């Protein structure tokens, strides 16, 4: 019913650059060329620092140079460059990003880490609150994207993959830096940073605001503000303390003039965090580390909903507190072996009367885990990795996430890899504990209200989702020809995927709005059950070619085929829901997606980058679909120097070939184009100026 649109809007919000490359420090090309010098050392796959050829999984490294030349304005947009990823912005204001389908308004199962801090939000359906990502792209040194499940290292939230963001050391960002961007479609970006030394400590403070008008023909203007502090403090020769703190604010216009239960209004959200990280380097080559993070999120959205002569005040105010502690020990037992192991604990407390009821009492979740990864190199030709995470969660059973990967080095520049892994995804608080009931407060009634509408009542009878992954990979580094090749073939079997299903209400829990219908009905509500299995098969590859200095081409392609099966319990509850769920998952990824990128140094130190994206038809939600579309992004930049000041002026265009629909073009039934209004994005152009002094 109408109230449902408003709740979905809020939940979707949460799920929701610039002098010469060889001159300006934070914008400079990193000294490590990720593919044409020695293969890079990656940190995220097994928690051990490993050359890419020894890593037990497929990794895409996005360095500071790629971030700068991409023209991306947020972290989700950057993931378009990674094979297998789908990214879109809907009219609800939040980006969506997913790997290998299983799309939804609030995609789950992807872990995003920023210097070890999880961005996985405990609120609503779970997933990444992309609008509250607590780092600016200007502060990022590199991003390591693990393509495939990595719960063996990071627990259940890494069900589909991991995006590990590493920010620049405070000592590398001395001085003052300012960036200003202005363009059409309401684009207005501002960023300022100051780096300094205070005694032995290196300190960085930054502030940023970004704004745009969102989807064409929707009132969904969005503005984000971030303030960050990082201090790196040496504690003697072997120890270092890292302190990070930040505040993120989001304001989003939402709602519709002709929707009395989803009126125009502004939603707001705030996130703040404080994190302490300690590291000690040991004399035997190992290390000890510990990190504690406290974060708080608050979401506000209140309005009057009116339907069928009834007026109801809706208050979606929701808050969460998270405490997370992790300890890790890396050791070198012998010249052929390395081991990392550790433990972590997380406690979430969520308060939201509208979504969880319980008289304002917190809904709580406790997660404890033990993890370890063992690397064994019996010879120069072989590397074996064995990883395991044991996890205990208060909302579901204990789980084990194992992984075995074997890398065979055909030569020092060619590697074959095969791997097997299993992972689980813990049900979110919404799937396990939601009580979304709209009505007037009355302590004598069921659930404490006179139920005008009963939206969700989670039975809690849900188990963890499971994914079993088998993959084969190949890495080839043909530097004499300027060519790098990365191929991954995969089979991902998902079991017990959690579905939302309708259930009929029975007296005395009937909703008033349901009784107002003709003929009179008691109404229905949404519950969550394990109801679907998927078989995801395909292949993806990356080709990077540098024919000459200053010129580079990258080609990514992903081929995906999905078969899904909904179980008999869902068909018994609602056959149409079951058929829609099968069709959705079968088409939740295009059968082919292609990304072609060209970067070119021009005379006078200028630089050009062009990226072209092509996607086949697919579905983000069960009721809508995206037609095949193309998108082309272009960026031209010119560096300059004025005395001691270095700078860059750049022009960026996104989707320059014309309007496109990336999230919804029509109803899922192609013969019913009016089933849902299309969401179009217009071409965007903006000019940015960066100064550093």
N, C-alpha and C positions, 0 to 999 in steps of 0.2 A: 504494500500500500504506500501512500505518499510519504509517511514518516520514514519508510525504508530508504528512500532516495537520499534523504538528508544524512542518515547514519552511514550509508555507503560512501557518501562524499567525504565525510570526515575521515573514515578509515582509509580511503585511498590516498588522502593527503599524507598520511603517516608512513605508508608502506615504502611519499613523496616526498695572447698575450704579449714583447713586446719590447735595442741596440744589438748589435751584431752577435751572432751566435758564438763567436770566438772572443767577445769582449765583455759583455755584461754578465756579472757573476751568476745570479740566480736564474738567468735565462740562457746560460751558456750550454753548449753541447757538453754532456758529461764526458769525462776523460775516458771512461770505459765505453767503447763502441760495442753495443750489446751483441752484434752478430758477425762482425768482420775483423775483430781482433780475437783474442781468446774468448771462448764461449763464457757468458757471464756466470758469476757465482750467484745462485738463488738461495733464499733463506726460508722460504715458506712451505715447501712441499713436505719435508720431514722434520722441520725445526732444526736441521743441521745445515750449515753453510756448505753448499755443494756446487761444483760445476754443473752446468745444465745437462751435460751428457751423463752425469751420475744420478740425477734427480729421478725419483720413482713415480713421476707423473708428468703430464704435459703442462708447460708453463709459457705464458706470453708475458714478456717484460715490456712495460711502457715507461720509457725514461723521460727525464725532464724536457729533453729536446722535442720528443714526440708530443708531449702534453702541450708545449708552447705552440708548435706549428699546427696542431690539430684545430685550433680555434674553439675547442669545446669550452662550455661555460659551467659545466657541472660534472661530477664524477660519473654519473650514469651515462652521460653522453659519450664519454671516453670509451666505454665498453663496447661501443659499436665497432671499434677497430679490432676486437678480439673474435676469432672464429667461434661460431656457435652461439654467440650472444644476440638476443633481441632486446631492443630498447625503444620505449615510446613515452610520450607525454600525453596524458588524457586531460579532459576538461576539469577534472578534480584537482589539477595542479601539481600532482606528484609524478616524478618519473617512475617507470617500471622497467626492470631489467631482469632477464632470466636467461639461463643456459639450457639449450636443448629442449625448448618447449615447456610443457606443464605451466602454461601461462595462466594468469589470473589478474584481477585488479590489484590484489595484494600478494605478489609472488613471495613464496617462502622457500627456505632451503639453501639460500646463498649467504655465506658469511662474509662480511666486510670488516676488516681490521685496520685501524689506524694506529700505528706504533703500538700494536698489541691490544688496543681498546676495541671491544666488539661494538659494532653499530647495529646489531640485531635488536630490534625493539620488542619488549615484552607485551606491548599494548595490542588490543584488538585482534586482528588475525595473525599477528606476528609478522616477521619479515624486516626489511630494511626501511627505516624512516628516511628516505632519500632527501627530503627537504630539510632534515636536521643533521646531515653529515657535518661533522665538526672540524673540517679542515678546508682551507682554500686550495685550489689547484696550484696557486703560485708558490705554496710552501712544500710541494711534493718533490722528493728526489727521484722516486721510482715507484712503480706499481707492479707487483707480481700477481698475475691472474692464473690460478690453478684451474685448468680446464678439466673438470671431473671431480667426483666426490673425494673429499679429504677429511672425513670424520676420523680417520685413523690418527690424525694429528691434532684436530681442533674440535672434535665433538660433534653433536647432532646437528647444529646449525650449519655445518659445512656439508650438508647432504648432497648438494649439487656442485659445489665448488667454493673457492675462496678468492677474495680480492684483498690482497695484503698491501696496504699503503704505507710507505716509509717516507717520513718527512725529512727535510734537510736538517742537518745538525745546526744548532744555533751559531756555532763558530763560523759556519760557511755563509752566513747572511748578515755580515756586518754592514753598517751604514743604513741609509734611508732609501726606500723604494716606493714609488707612487705609480699606480696605473688607473687610467680613466677610460671607460668605454661608453659610447653613445650611438644609438641606432634607431631604426624604425621598430614598429611593433612594441614600443615601450621599453626597449632594451636600454638599461642604464646601470652600468657596473662601476664600482669604485673599490680600490684596494690601496692600503697604505701599510708599510711595515718598517720597523726600526729594529736594528740589531746592534748590540753593544756588549762590552765586557764590564762586569761588576766584580772586582777582585779577581779570583780565579775562575769565576763562573761566566759562561757565555749565555746571553739572554736575548730572546726575540719576542717582540710584541707585534701583533698584526690585527687589523680590522678590515672588514669587507662588507659591502652591500651589493646585492644583485636584484634586478627587477625586470619583468617583462609582462606582456599582456596575455600570454597563454594562447589558448586555442581560438581560432577565428570564430566569431559570432557567439562566443560564450563570455559571460562576465566572470573571468577567472584570473584577474590580475594577481600576480604573485611577487612578493618581496621577501628576501632573506638577508639577515644580518649575522655576521660572525665576529667574535673577538677571541683571540687566542694568545696564550703565553706559553713559551717553552724556555726552560732553564736547564743547561747541562753543567753539573757541578762536580768537579773532580774531588775525590775523597782519598787522596794518597795516590800511590803509583798504580794500584791495581783495581781501585774501586771508583765507580761513578754513580752519581744520583741524578736522575732525570725527573724534573717536575713539569707537569703540563696542566693547564687549566683553560677553560673556555666557556663561552656562552653563545648559543645560537637562537635566533628568533625568526619565526615565520609568520607572515600575514597573507591570507589568501581570500580573495573574493570568490563567492560561490552562490549557488541557488539560481532560481528562475522567477521572473515576474509573474508568470501565469501558473505557478505551482504553490498553492496555499500551504502545503505541508513541507515545502522546501524553498522558502522565500529567499530573496537576495540578502546577503549578510557577509560579514567578514569572520573567518575562522582564524584563531591565533594559536601558536604553539611556541614553547620555550624549552630549551634543553641547556643544562649546565653540568660541567664535569670537573673533577679534580683527580689527578693521577700521579702516583709516585712509582718510579721504577729504579731499582738498584741492580747493578751488575758488578761482579768481581771476576776478573780474568785470572785463571789458575796457572801455576808454573808448568803443569803437565800438558798444556794446550786446551784444557777444558775451561768451563766457566760455571758460575752460579748466578742466578738472577731471580728477582722477585718483583711483582707488580701488583699494586692495589689501586682500584678505581672506584670512585663513588660518582654516580650520575643520577640526575633527576630530570624528568620530563613532565611538562604540564600542557594540557590541551584544553582550549576553551571554545565553546560553540553553544550559544543559547539563543532561543527564538520561540515564537508562538506558532504552532502548527494548527491549521484549521481544515476540517473536512466534515462534510455532511452535517453542518450546523454545530459541530463540536469544536471547542477551542482548548488547546492543550499546550502548556509551557514545557518545552523540551530543553534540558540542560545536559550537554554532553561533557561537562567538566570531568576530566580524568587526569590522574597523576600517577607517576610511578617512581619508585626509588630502587636503584640497583647497586649492590655491593659485590665486587668481584675481586678475588685474590688468586694469584697464580705463582707457583714456585717451579723452577726448572734447573736441572743440573746436566751439563754436558761433560762427557768424560771420554778419554782415549785409552781403552783397556790394553790395546796392542797396536803395532804399526799397521795391521790389516783391518782393525775394527774401530768403530766409534759408536757411542751410545748417548742418547738424550732421553731423559725421563723426568717426570714431574707430576704435580697435582694441582688441581684447581677447584675452586668453590664459587658458586654464584647464588645470590639471593635476590629475588625480585618481589616487590610488594606493590600491588596496583590497586588504586581506589577509583571507582567510577560507578556511581549509583545507577546511572542509566544503562550501562552495559553489563554490570555484574550484580546489582542489587546489594543484598546483605547489609542494608542499613548503613552503608558507608564504611563497613569494615573492609580491610584490605584482603584481596585475593593474593595468595602467596605461592611462590614456586621456588624450590631449592634444588640445585643441581651440583653434584660432586663428581669429579672425574680423576682418574689416573691415566697417564699416557706414557708411551715410550716408543722409540724408534731405534733399531739396531742396523748399522751398516757394516757389511763385511765385503772386503775386496781380496779374494783369494789370489788373484793375479791381476795384471794390468788389463786383461781382456774382460774381466767380469766384475760387476758390482751388484750386490744383493741388498735389498732393503726390506726389513720386516717391521711393520708398525702395528700398534694396537692401542685403542682407547677403551677403558672401562668407564661407564657412566651410570650414575644413579640419579633418577629424577623423581620428584615428589608427585608428578602428574601421571607417571606411567612406570613400566617395569624397568629393571636394570638391563643395560644393553652392552654388547661388545662390538667394536668396529675394527676389524682386522684388515691388513693390507700386506700383500707380498708382491714385490716387483723385482725383476731380474733384468739388468742391462748388460748387453753383450757389445763390446766395442770392436767393430769390424776393423777399425783403424783409429788413430788418434782424433780423426775428424768425422767418423761415421759411427753411429750407435743404433742398435736395435733394442727396443724395450718391450717387455710384456708384463702385464700386471693384473692382479685379481684383488678386489676389495669388496667389503660390505659396510653399509652405513645405515643409520636409523635417523628419522626425524621425530622429535618429541612433539606431541600435540601442543598447539598454542593454548594460551589461557582462554581465548574465545572458543576454541574447539572443545575444551574440557570443562569450562566453568561459566560460560556466558548465561546471563538472565536478562534479556533485553525486553522489557515490558513497559508499555506506555499507559499511563492512567493517573487517576487522582489518588493521593495517599490515603490509605484507610487500613489501619493496623489490623482490623478484624477480617480483612479479605485475604485470600491466598496470595502470597508473595508481597503482601502489604499494600496492594493497590487495587482499585477498581479497574480491571483491564480493558481499556479502550482498544488496545491492539497488543497482541503478543507476537513479538518478532522472532526471538530466539530463546530456546530453553535447552541448553546442552545437557544431555543425559550423562555425559562423562564416560560413556561406554565406548571409548576409543583407545586403540592401541597405537604404537609407533608405526610410522611408515618405514618401509625397508627398501633399499636399493642394492642390487648386486651388479658389479661392474667388471667387465672383462675388456681389456684394451691391448692393442699392439701399436707401438710407435716407432718412428724412424727420424733420426736427426742427421743431416748432412751439411757439412761446412766446407764448401768448395771455394775457398777464398781467392785462389788464383783466377777463377772465373767471376769473382764478386758475387757468388750465389750462396744463399742459405736456404735449407729445406727442412720443414718440420711437418710430419704427417702423423695423424692419429686415426685409427679405426677403432670403433667402440660398439659394445652392446651393453645397454643399461636396462636391467629388469627391475621395475618398481612394483612392489607388492603392498597391498593394503592402503592405497592412497585414500586420504580422508576426503569425503564429499559432504557437502551440505545438502540435506534432503528435507522435503516437507513431511510433516506429520499432522494428522487431524487432531484438533482439540476436542476434548470431551467435557461435559459439565462436571464440576462447577467452574472449570477454567475457561469458559467461552469468552471471547472478546466481544465487547459492545459493538464495535464496528462490524464484526461478522454477523451479529444478530440484526443489524440494520439492513442487511442485504435481502433481496427478494429473488428466489425463495430464501427463507431464513436458514442460515447455516451457523454452525458453531465457530468456524474459522480454522486456521491452520498456523503452524509455527515451523521454524527451521531447527533441525537437529543436525548433528554431525556423526557420521559412522565411517568405518573402513569399508569402502565399497568398490574399489577399482584397482586393476592391475594394468601395467603398461610394459611394452617391449619396445625400447628405443634403440634403433640400429643406424649406423651411418659412418661417415668418415669426414675428416676436415684436414686441410693442409694450409701451410703458409709458405710462400716463395718470396724471398727478398733478394733483389738483384741490384747491384751497384755497378753499372757499366763503366763509370768514371767517377773521379772525385767530385763531390758536390751534386751528384745525381743519384737518386735511389727510387726504386719501384717496389711496392709490396702488393702481393695478390693473396687474398684469403678466400677460400671457398669451403662451405659446409653442405653436406648432403645428409638429410635426415629422413628416416621413415619410422612412423610410430603406429603400433597396433595397441588398442586398449580394449579391455573387457570389464564391463560393470557386472557385479555379482547379482545373484537372484534376489537378495534382500532389497536392493535398491529398486529393481524392477517391480517387486511386490508392493513397495511403497508408492511408486509413481513411475509408470513406464515411460512417460514423456521425459521426465528428469533423467532417467537412465539413458535414453537414446541421445538426448542433448549432451550428456557428459561424455558418451563415447565419441560422438562426432567432434566435440570440442577438443578432446585430447588427441584424437587422430590427426587433427589439423592445427595443433598448437605450435607447430614449427613449420616453416616453409620447407618444401622438399629440397630447395636449393637456395642458398644465400651467397652473394658475392660482394667482396670489398676490394677495390683497386685504388691504391694510393701512390701518388708521385710527388716527391719533394725535389726541388731544384734550386741550386744557388744561382743567382743572376748577377750580371755585371754591377759593380759598385757596392757589392756586399748585400744586395737585396736578396730576398728569398721568396719562393713560391711553393705552395702545397695545394694539391687537388686530391680530394677523396670522392670516389663514386661508389654508392651503395645500391645494390639491386636485390629485391626480395620477392619470392613467390607468394601466392595467397596463403594466409593463415588466420587463426582466430586468437584474440586475446581473451575473450570471454565466451561463454556458451551461447549467448544470444546475438553476438556480433561477429563480423569478419573484416579482414583487411584485404583489399584487392592487391594484386602485384603492383609494386611501385618502385620508382627510382628516386634517389636523392644525391645531389652533388654539392659538395662544400668546397669553397676556394678561399685561400688566404694569401695575401701579398703583404710583405713586411720589408721595411727599409730601416737599417740601423744608422745612427748618427752619433757624433760626439760634439759637445760644445764646452770646451775647456775641460774641467774635471768631471763634468756631467755626461753620462752615457744615456742613450735613449733609443727608442724604437717607435715608429709609427706603423700601424698595420690596418688593413682593410680586410674584413672577414665577411663572407657570404655563405649562408646555409640554405640548402634546398633551392638553388638558384634557378632550376628549370621550371618552377611554378608550384602552385599549391599541391598538397599531397595529404593523404590520410594515413597516419602511421599506427593509430590505435583502433579506430573504428571507421569503416567506410560505408557499411550497410549491415542489415540483419544477416545472421548466419545463413538463412535461406536466401539464396541469390535472387529468387523470384519475388521476394518481399522487401524491396529496397527501402520502404517507409517504416520498417519495423523499428529502427532506431535512427535518430538524426546523425548524419556524418560529422566527423570532427576533422576539420581541415587545418593545416598549418600553412601559412604563407611564407614566401622567401623572407629571410631576415638578413639585414646588412648592418654592420656597425664598424665604426672607426675607434681604434684604441691607441692611446699614447702612454708609453711607459718611460719613466725617468728614474735614474739611479745615481745617487751621489753620496 
